[in-house]
Amino acid sequence: MYRLEVYDASWFQKMMHRNFAQPFVVKLYQSNGQKLLGTSPVVDRWRNDAIVWNLDSPGSANDVQFGKDVRFDQLRSECEPPSPLLVCMKQ
């Protein structure tokens, strides 16, 4: 299972991206081991914060997308055994 964390950009990053209304950074963690899987560059969250989880297909074609600018690819399916998710048991 995975966890997304959204952080406001640091003051230095805000200075470097003055044209962004809401500069932020997204981090993706593997929640069972607290392992950091990826960090996004600084992107603008203004009207750009929809989250799409595509993690139920077999193989490594799974991804998480945050807005139109942040995408984490090549993720392991959450439905690979042993999975505690009830939605996986219904498939």
C-alpha positions as CSV (number, residue, x, y, z in Angstrom):
1,M,0.0,0.0,0.0
2,Y,1.1,3.5,-0.7
3,R,0.9,6.9,0.9
4,L,1.1,10.4,-0.7
5,E,2.3,13.4,1.4
6,V,2.0,16.9,0.1
7,Y,4.3,19.6,1.4
8,D,4.4,23.4,0.9
9,A,7.6,24.4,-0.9
10,S,10.4,25.8,1.2
11,W,11.0,29.5,1.2
12,F,13.9,29.0,-1.2
13,Q,11.8,26.9,-3.6
14,K,9.1,29.6,-3.4
15,M,11.6,32.3,-4.3
16,M,12.8,30.1,-7.3
17,H,9.2,29.6,-8.5
18,R,7.6,33.0,-7.9
19,N,5.2,32.5,-10.8
20,F,3.5,29.6,-8.9
21,A,0.3,30.5,-6.9
22,Q,0.7,27.5,-4.6
23,P,4.1,25.8,-4.9
24,F,4.4,22.4,-3.4
25,V,6.2,19.1,-3.4
26,V,4.7,15.6,-3.4
27,K,6.3,12.5,-1.8
28,L,5.3,8.9,-2.3
29,Y,5.9,6.3,0.4
30,Q,5.4,2.6,0.6
31,S,3.4,2.7,3.8
32,N,4.2,-0.7,5.2
33,G,7.9,0.0,5.3
34,Q,7.9,3.8,5.4
35,K,10.2,3.6,2.4
36,L,10.4,6.8,0.3
37,L,9.7,5.8,-3.4
38,G,9.8,9.2,-5.0
39,T,9.8,13.0,-4.7
40,S,8.3,15.4,-7.2
41,P,9.9,18.6,-8.4
42,V,8.2,21.8,-7.2
43,V,4.9,22.2,-9.0
44,D,1.9,24.6,-8.8
45,R,-1.1,23.1,-6.9
46,W,-3.4,26.0,-7.9
47,R,-6.4,24.1,-9.6
48,N,-4.1,21.1,-10.0
49,D,-4.7,18.8,-7.1
50,A,-6.7,15.8,-8.4
51,I,-5.3,12.4,-7.3
52,V,-5.7,9.3,-9.5
53,W,-4.6,5.9,-8.2
54,N,-4.1,3.2,-10.9
55,L,-2.8,0.4,-8.8
56,D,-5.1,-2.6,-9.5
57,S,-3.6,-4.0,-12.7
58,P,-1.2,-6.9,-12.7
59,G,2.5,-6.2,-13.3
60,S,4.3,-2.9,-13.0
61,A,2.1,-0.7,-15.2
62,N,0.6,0.9,-12.2
63,D,1.0,4.6,-11.3
64,V,-0.2,7.4,-9.1
65,Q,-0.9,10.9,-10.5
66,F,-1.3,14.1,-8.6
67,G,-2.7,16.9,-10.8
68,K,-1.3,17.1,-14.3
69,D,2.4,17.6,-13.3
70,V,3.2,14.8,-10.9
71,R,3.3,11.1,-11.8
72,F,4.9,8.2,-10.1
73,D,5.3,5.2,-12.4
74,Q,6.3,1.5,-12.2
75,L,4.5,0.8,-9.0
76,R,3.7,-2.7,-7.7
77,S,0.0,-3.5,-7.7
78,E,-1.8,-3.3,-4.4
79,C,-3.8,-6.4,-5.2
80,E,-0.7,-8.7,-5.4
81,P,-0.9,-11.4,-2.7
82,P,-1.0,-11.1,0.2
83,S,-3.2,-8.1,0.0
84,P,-5.3,-6.9,3.0
85,L,-7.6,-4.8,0.8
86,L,-11.2,-6.0,0.6
87,V,-11.6,-4.6,-3.0
88,C,-8.9,-7.0,-4.1
89,M,-10.7,-10.0,-2.7
90,K,-13.8,-9.2,-4.8
91,Q,-11.9,-9.4,-8.1
